[in-house]
Amino acid sequence: AQKVTQAQTEISVVEKEDVTLDCVYETRDTTYYLFWYKQPPSGELVFLIRRNSFDEQNEISGRYSWNFQKSTSSFNFTITASQVVDSAVYFCALRRGKAAGNKLTFGGGTRVLVKP
Amino acid sequence: DAEITQSPRHKITETGRQVTLACHQTWNHNNMFWYRQDLGHGLRLIHYSYGVQDTNKGEVSDGYSVSRSNTEDLPLTLESAASSQTSVYFCASSGRDTEAFFGQGTRLTVV
């Protein structure tokens, strides 16, 4: 069975602080995909990144960066120099390899509150 | 632009009534999903479909049903609404090797 754990339910920071969101996953598959989605106060789900299990390179996109470590089954997300617009709920999700279908298993989400 | 839309956005219904939530996508994706979002649980999979006439149960399927008669639509039916089904419902679609695209969500209240 697949499982995703986001142990931090809520994080509060002051603008310009860095914030790291933890994501730990469980799977027996050797091929799998990891995702991060953002849910702003307006409620929609916005795709941020996808990583496959064979690509452990860290990724940076502007103020966002992701650290994927298979050895610890973690896929952590860092927002550098946070801004008020980063206030949202962030979800980590896991998908099995292509042959097993495209359904996602989500973590419980981490609410980030960035105060001015 | 391709999109995925849900209707209605908000609905209040009474216990015991049948309710159908609509989901329509113009991505031409074969894969479609229904999730519910509840505090502390993230999003949980209700039902999914990998193509026309294909439907499958997810982890929280009791009390729900879906049908897939065409590529674009996957309506979700609550056979007899219960207060425990008060939630925000999200529909999603994906291609064979794409991320999932989500609708705007439907907030359902069962009173």
Interface residues (C-beta under 8 A of the other chain):
Chain A: V4 Q6 T9 F35 Y37 G43 E44 L45 F47 R50 F91 A93 K98 G101 N102 K103 L104 T105 F106 G107 G108 G109
Chain B: N31 F33 Y35 G40 H41 G42 L43 R44 L45 Y48 Y50 G58 V88 F90 A92 S94 R96 D97 E99 A100 F101 F102 Q104 G105
